[in-house]
């Protein structure tokens, strides 16, 4: 387990100490059953840590005085008193070591306890246990009417030989499809289109590593919360990324940025890897849930006063992509119980799959407020020269977009008796207008 700097701990525990009831009440929006227990435990450990630190400081100060007195007593010829002082110094040294060991243990216990406490939801987030309690904020586009013999995408991909799951099983295993011919070109077209749109919106493209170390996983909150969901390269203690959010946000771990740098906007395309242990059934058939998939991610680092406007801007960007692709979508604000561990507020965007007759999530856009930046020690220096403190920035991210369900819906919603029509906005990227 990592041992973050004491300064990092204090920023979070200080807020919990000062706003105990408010924190517990906010966590109850998540139906987080251990809210009171963990908050009380964190405060108790922190109080003991403070007492231990105070005792240690006092003893160290006294030990310094005793050490100084030994030389004085020796010069004065007071050998017996000097020997007594030496014995006391030796006792102090052992006591100090014991207190230092206890302090390290308490700091580790506090770290582990804080890692178990999720982010507190934003004020607009409603309480709720799961997906049924999410708020539907808006819908866009007409639901397409398909022919009676319309096929779901897992049949279409076989008919047109554009994605091969059997070959993926042969090479790797279930959930690792092979894209072929126009299927591969459609993938590449979507990636390039999404990146071009992000760059046009002011996001700086980066190409990060797809393996991360443990510190990066803790920095953005994937560890320890999602350890079992990530693929691990155990020999090197590295993890395959679940999303580009992790390496891109970690570019600013342990950094101090200038207030004038905001907003910091980044985008990147990566493959993403998720074990999705225990996933089976019709809802995860075909492209609906994979172990490896491609995604273009948006990441923003923003001033705390402007982060919710940034969230709305990111949401608008994703909506614009879906409208350009002519895919009917709806926007949901997730309830407390359905949000990710690290998020303060999340919008989900779902597209309607006409062949499957259901909504499919294709993007989540979230504001983490200071939850990630506290772990990352990502701070900013105010432009106000009288303000000497370093402040925590807000971090945000959003899928723009995840490809599998976008591909599935494009195939299903645009199927005709003659083939599958490619959305107009992608035709120049694909260099074909139809899959036939």
Number of C-alpha atoms within 10 A of each C-alpha: 11 10 14 16 12 11 10 16 18 14 14 15 19 13 11 19 18 10 11 16 13 12 19 20 15 21 24 20 20 26 17 16 10 14 20 17 10 16 23 16 16 22 18 14 19 21 14 16 20 14 13 17 16 12 14 19 14 12 17 16 11 14 20 12 12 17 16 12 16 20 14 12 16 14 11 10 11 13 13 11 14 21 14 12 20 16 12 14 19 14 12 18 15 11 15 19 12 12 18 15 12 16 19 13 13 19 21 18 18 21 22 16 16 18 15 15 18 20 23 25 29 18 10 11 22 20 20 19 17 15 14 10 16 22 16 14 10 11 14 15 14 11 15 15 10 15 11 7 8 18 19 21 26 18 13 19 20 12 13 16 16 18 24 18 20 15 15 16 14 11 12 11 13 15 23 21 23 16 19 16 12 19 20 14 17 24 19 16 19 24 22 17 19 24 23 14 16 25 16 10 12 13 20 16 17 13 12 18 13 18 17 20 16 15 18 24 22 22 23 23 24 20 17 14 17 13 14 14 15 20 17 17 13 8 6 8 11 18 20 18 25 26 22 29 24 24 24 23 24 23 13 16 21 15 14 16 20 13 17 12 13 15 16 16 20 21 28 25 23 21 16 20 21 20 15 14 10 6 12 10 7 9 13 12 15 21 23 20 17 21 20 17 21 20 24 26 26 29 25 25 25 26 24 15 10 12 21 19 11 20 23 14 12 24 23 11 17 24 21 14 18 21 13 13 17 18 25 22 24 20 21 20 24 26 25 32 23 19 27 19 21 22 25 23 27 27 24 23 25 23 25 24 25 21 22 18 10 11 16 21 18 22 25 24 25 28 28 26 27 24 24 26 26 24 24 25 24 26 24 22 19 17 11 8 8 7 10 10 11 15 21 25 27 25 27 28 27 27 25 30 24 25 23 20 25 26 17 22 26 22 24 26 26 18 24 14 9 9 16 19 19 20 16 13 15 18 15 11 17 23 13 14 16 16 18 14
